Amino acid sequence: MQIKDHLQIYYESHDEDARLTSRSGQLEFLTTMRYIEKYLKPGMRILEIGAATGRYSHTLARMGYQVDALELLDCNIDIFKQNTLPDEKITIRQGNAIDLSGFEDESYDITLLLGPMYHLFTTEEQHKALSEALRVTKSGGLLFTAYCNNEATIYNFCFMRGYLMDPHFFPLIDKETFKCNSNPEDRFVLHRPHEIDALMAGLPAERLHFIGTDMMTQYIKNTIDEMSDEMYEYYLKYHFLICERPDMIGITNHYLDICRKS
């Protein structure tokens, strides 16, 4: 099967909307939106590449922004369209993050690449996606790119769930370096910060923020979901305080790299 087929099977059986709406799941969304809103200005045009069911695209469109979205999977596009309100200034088309030929150079003030880097399996594809996203972003515009963290998977899946001893994963986990590889069948590509730095090296972009969007949340989900409203507000306050600290972000499940195009 092709990668699109594996992803189609996964997302047809996985409620992507629900992932970002539970109290613990909201943290990734709230953190990402907090940083997007930091740079929003009236009249900005936004492109979301790999928009999934449109959680970010619809939120921004309902704030009054013109949003164009690109999504690979038909099942996600169907839900995206169902969630679209009549007054939203929004478009959605089917396409791949490594080919943005349907979009002109220097078209967008903010470009969101919040999912594709999870599913691009070669360095060449990853570099192409970043290059294309920057190409369609205006000079001085912003690129937001999300990555899955290798170390969170080592803790969560290899040790907490015991997959380190599962023969299926033997070819995918280097037991000396604990670097995880991946393939289309297992869907998710995992990164370490120095690998992200290497991908961005030489591209016309300056890093503004490198963030852990969910930090410890993956490990204490039940605790977070059971918090009172007051306690959750304190948790958010603490999270926003530490989510850029270099000594802390290695525990996160997802990284967010925010760059300004040169």
C-alpha positions in Angstrom: 0.0 0.0 0.0 1.0 3.6 -0.6 1.4 6.0 2.4 -1.9 7.7 1.5 -3.7 4.4 1.9 -2.1 3.8 5.4 -3.0 7.3 6.4 -6.6 7.0 5.1 -7.1 3.8 7.2 -5.7 5.5 10.3 -7.6 8.8 10.0 -10.9 7.1 9.1 -10.7 5.2 12.4 -9.2 8.1 14.4 -11.3 11.1 15.6 -8.8 13.9 14.9 -11.3 16.6 16.1 -11.7 14.9 19.5 -7.9 14.7 19.9 -7.7 18.5 20.1 -10.9 19.1 22.1 -10.4 17.0 25.3 -9.0 19.0 28.2 -5.6 17.3 27.8 -5.8 17.4 24.0 -6.6 21.1 24.0 -3.1 22.0 25.3 -1.5 21.5 21.9 -4.2 23.5 20.2 -4.2 26.3 22.8 -0.5 26.6 22.7 -0.3 26.7 18.9 -3.1 29.3 18.7 -1.5 31.4 21.4 1.6 31.8 19.3 -0.3 32.3 16.0 -2.4 35.0 17.6 0.8 36.7 18.8 1.6 37.5 15.2 -1.9 38.0 13.6 -2.7 41.3 12.1 -5.9 42.4 10.3 -6.0 41.5 6.6 -3.5 38.7 6.8 -3.9 35.7 4.4 -3.2 32.3 5.9 -2.4 28.9 4.3 -2.7 25.7 6.2 -0.9 22.7 4.6 -2.2 19.4 5.8 -5.3 20.9 7.4 -6.8 17.6 8.5 -10.4 18.3 9.5 -9.8 22.0 9.8 -9.5 22.7 13.6 -7.0 25.5 13.0 -8.3 26.7 9.6 -11.9 27.1 10.9 -10.9 28.8 14.1 -8.9 31.4 12.1 -11.6 31.8 9.5 -14.2 32.4 12.2 -11.9 35.2 13.5 -12.3 36.9 10.1 -9.2 35.8 8.3 -9.0 34.5 4.7 -7.8 30.9 5.0 -6.8 28.6 2.2 -6.3 24.9 3.1 -4.7 21.9 1.5 -5.4 18.3 2.7 -4.3 15.0 1.3 -7.1 12.7 2.5 -10.6 12.7 1.2 -12.1 11.6 4.5 -10.6 14.6 6.3 -11.8 17.0 3.5 -15.3 15.7 3.9 -15.3 16.6 7.6 -13.6 19.9 6.8 -16.4 20.8 4.5 -19.1 19.7 6.9 -17.6 21.9 9.6 -17.5 25.0 7.3 -19.9 27.8 8.3 -21.6 29.9 5.6 -19.7 33.2 6.5 -16.2 31.7 6.6 -13.7 33.0 4.1 -12.1 29.7 3.5 -11.2 27.3 0.7 -10.1 23.6 0.8 -8.5 21.6 -1.9 -6.9 18.1 -2.2 -3.2 18.0 -2.5 0.2 17.0 -1.2 2.6 19.1 1.0 5.6 18.4 -1.3 3.8 19.9 -4.3 2.3 23.4 -3.9 2.4 24.2 -7.6 -1.2 25.4 -7.4 -0.1 28.3 -5.1 1.8 31.3 -6.2 5.1 32.5 -4.7 5.0 35.0 -1.8 1.2 34.7 -1.3 0.7 34.2 2.4 1.5 36.1 5.6 1.3 33.0 7.7 1.8 29.4 6.5 0.9 26.5 8.8 2.6 23.1 8.4 1.1 21.4 11.4 0.8 17.8 10.2 2.7 16.8 7.1 6.1 16.5 8.8 4.6 13.6 10.8 4.2 11.6 7.7 7.0 12.4 5.3 9.5 9.5 5.4 12.6 10.8 3.6 14.8 13.8 4.3 14.2 14.8 0.6 10.4 14.9 1.1 10.7 16.8 4.4 13.1 19.4 2.9 10.8 19.8 -0.1 7.8 20.4 2.1 9.6 23.1 4.0 11.0 24.7 0.9 7.6 24.8 -0.8 5.9 26.2 2.4 8.5 29.0 2.5 8.2 29.6 -1.3 4.5 30.5 -0.9 5.1 32.6 2.2 5.7 36.3 1.8 9.1 37.8 2.7 8.8 38.6 6.4 6.0 36.2 6.8 5.8 33.3 9.3 6.0 29.5 8.9 4.7 27.4 11.8 5.9 23.7 11.5 5.0 20.9 13.9 7.1 17.7 14.6 6.7 14.6 16.7 9.4 14.1 19.3 11.5 11.0 19.2 12.0 10.9 23.0 8.3 11.1 23.9 7.8 7.9 21.8 10.7 6.2 23.5 9.1 6.8 26.9 5.5 6.4 26.0 5.5 3.5 23.5 8.8 1.7 24.1 8.8 1.7 27.9 5.3 2.5 29.2 3.6 0.3 26.6 6.4 -2.2 26.2 6.7 -2.0 22.4 10.5 -2.1 22.8 10.2 -5.9 23.1 7.7 -6.3 20.3 9.4 -8.0 17.3 7.4 -5.8 14.9 9.3 -2.8 16.1 12.8 -4.3 16.2 13.8 -2.9 12.8 12.4 0.6 13.8 14.3 1.2 17.1 18.0 1.4 17.4 18.6 0.0 20.9 22.0 1.8 21.2 21.0 5.3 20.3 17.2 4.9 20.9 16.5 6.7 17.6 13.2 5.6 16.1 12.8 5.1 12.4 9.5 4.7 10.7 7.8 3.5 7.6 4.4 4.1 6.0 2.8 1.2 7.8 3.6 2.8 11.2 2.7 6.2 9.9 4.6 8.6 12.2 8.0 10.1 11.6 9.9 11.2 14.8 12.5 14.0 15.1 15.1 15.2 17.5 15.9 18.9 17.7 19.3 18.7 15.9 17.5 16.9 13.0 15.1 19.8 12.7 18.0 22.2 12.8 19.6 20.3 9.9 16.4 20.4 7.9 16.2 24.2 8.3 19.9 24.8 7.6 20.3 26.8 4.4 16.6 27.7 4.1 15.7 31.4 4.0 14.2 31.5 7.5 15.1 32.8 11.0 13.8 30.9 14.0 11.7 33.0 16.4 10.5 30.3 18.8 11.0 26.6 19.4 8.2 25.3 21.6 6.9 22.2 23.3 3.2 22.4 22.6 2.0 19.7 25.0 5.0 19.0 27.3 4.2 16.5 30.1 0.5 16.2 29.1 0.9 12.8 27.3 2.1 11.3 30.6 -0.5 12.8 32.9 -3.6 12.9 30.7 -6.0 11.5 33.2 -4.8 13.9 35.9 -5.3 16.8 33.6 -8.8 15.7 32.4 -9.9 15.4 36.0 -8.6 18.9 37.1 -11.0 21.5 38.4 -11.4 24.6 36.2 -9.2 26.6 38.6 -6.5 23.9 38.7 -6.5 23.7 34.9 -6.0 27.4 34.6 -2.9 27.1 36.9 -1.7 24.2 34.8 -2.0 26.4 31.6 -0.2 29.2 33.3 2.7 26.9 34.3 2.7 25.3 30.8 3.0 28.6 29.0 5.8 29.6 31.4 8.0 26.6 30.6 7.0 25.7 27.0 10.0 27.5 25.5 12.6 26.6 28.1 15.4 24.6 26.5 15.9 22.5 29.7 12.2 21.5 29.6 11.0 21.0 26.0 12.6 17.7 25.5 9.7 16.0 27.4 7.1 17.3 24.9 5.2 15.0 22.5 5.0 17.7 19.8 7.5 20.4 18.9 6.4 23.7 17.2 9.1 25.5 15.2 8.2 29.1 14.3 10.3 30.9 11.7 10.2 34.2 9.8 11.0 34.1 6.1 14.1 36.1 5.3 
